Amino acid sequence: MKEGLASNRINSIFEDLEGNLWFGTRGGVCKLKGLAFSTFTESDGLGYNVVFSILEDQRGHLWFATNGGGVSRFDGNSWRTFSEEDGLADNRVISILEDSRGIFWFTTNGGGVSRFDGNTWTTFTTDDGLADNRTIFVNEDIEGNLWFGTVRGVTRYNPGLDRPRDCPGCLQVSS
């Protein structure tokens, strides 16, 4: 450990709305407030100690994508972890997006993409039009389309439609 970090292997860095820096590491998630580090691990409620990405949602809750423990949400006081048992496509979550409509999207390492509206989970896979189930990134463009980066190309999806395969203007690009 170096300078208060849980691990020197840093997977992500995120600055919250209060100016705190959060580091997703292979030993938990670390918060730097001023000059003081705090570390949160599985024993605190984090789903798994390997954290790939971090997101702050519109309500100020922090979300942590973990490699094997699903996705954990922290409201500043308590933790809630969502896993395959709750409807998440795969517990190995790579990235997180809250879209302009307040819907959460989680890319996974083999399960496709999970959509969470706060109540219901929906999974999208290659059967639904994804280029591959190993999804790495998700981004929303200015028109509200979602772009899923996979290990075999990119898929554009219009979330106004039920499934990516139902999107006549959807695009799949690969090398």
N, C-alpha and C positions, 0 to 999 in steps of 0.2 A: 504494500500500500504506500501511496505517495501523497503527501500534502492533504491527508484526510479523505482521499478517495477510497472507495471499497475495493477497487481494482484499477490497475493501469490500462486495462483494455476497455476503451471508451467506444460505445456503439452509437451514441447520440448525445447531443447537447441541445437544451431547450431553455429559453428565457420566458418565465411566466409574466403575467400582467403586473405583478408587484416588483419585477426586476430581479427576482431570484433565478439563479442558474441551476438547472437540473441536469445531471449526467446519468445516462443509462449505461451501466457497466455490466461486466460479467460477475459482479459480486453484489448486485442490488442497484438501487437508484440513490444517488447522492444529491442533496440540495445544498447549494452554496448561498447563504444569506449573509451579506456583508463579507466578513472574513471567517465565518463559522460554517463548518460542514455538518450536515446531519445525514445519516445513512438509513435507508429503509430496506428491509430484506423480507424474506418469507416469514420470518418470525414476527414481523410487524403487520403482516397481512398481504404483502406483495405476492402475486401468484407464483413467481419463480424469479430467481436472482439474476438471470440473464435478460437484460432489457434492451430491446432493439430500437424502439422509438417512443416518443413522448408527445402528447397533445394536450392542450388546455381547451376545454369546450366553452360554449357560449355562457354557461352558468359558472365558470371558474373552476370546474372540477378537472383534475389532471388524470389522464389515461396513460397507461404504460403497456406497451406491447411486449410480451415476454416470449422466450423461446422454450415453450413447454408447459407453461402455467396459464395459458390463455391471456386475457387482457384484464388489467386491474385498474379500478377507478378510485381515486383518492379525493375526498371532499375537504381535506385539510384537517380532519379529525379521525375519520374512519375509512376503512378499505372495503371494497366490494370487488370480488374477482368473478369474471364470467369465463366459462369453459365450454368444452364440447357438451357437457351435461346440460348446460343452459341453452344450447343451440348454436354455439360458435362452430364454424366449419372445421377448425383444427386448433389445437392448443399452441401451435408454433406460429405466433402472430408476428408479422414483419413490420407493417406500417398501419397507420390510423389516419382517417380523414373524417371530419365533421363537415358535411356539405352545406350549401347555402340554405337548405331547407331544414337543417338540424338533424339530418340522418347520419348515422355513423357507418363507416365502411372500414373493414379490416381485411388486409391482405394476409394470406397464410402460406406456409411452406408446404403445400401439397393438398390442401382442402378447398382451394379456390378462394372466393371472396365472400365475406359475411356482411350482411346489411342488418343494422339494428336501429329500430325507430324509437327505442326506449321501452318497448313492450315485446315486440315480436322480432325473431331472428329469421332471416332468409339467406340461403346459400346459393351462390352462383358458381357453376363449374364449367368445364369444357362442354358438357352436355347442353349448357345454356348459351354457348358461344364464346366463352373465354378462350384465348389462344393457348393457355396452359393453366393447370391448377396450382402450379408454383408461382404465386403472384408476389411481386416484390414491392411495387409502388402503386399508389392511387393518387390522382390529382383531378381537380375540377377546373374546367376551363370557364371563360367568361360567359359562355352560352349555357352553362349548367351541365354540359356533357362530362361524364367521368371517363378518365383514361386509366386503364389498368396495365401496368408494366409487368410482364411475365418473363420467364426464362426462355420463351419462344416467341417473343414479339409483344405487341401492344394491342389492346382492344379498346375501342371507344364505345361507350354505352350512353344512351339517352335514358336517364332515370324516370322519365315520364312513361316509359313502356314497362311491361311486366318483367321481361327477361331480355338479356343481350341478344339472343337469337331472333327476337321479335322486332329488332331494330333494323329496318330496311336501309337506313343510312349509316349503319354502324360500319366500322372499319377495323380490319385486322391487318396488321403490318408485321412482317418478319423479314429477315435478311435474305 
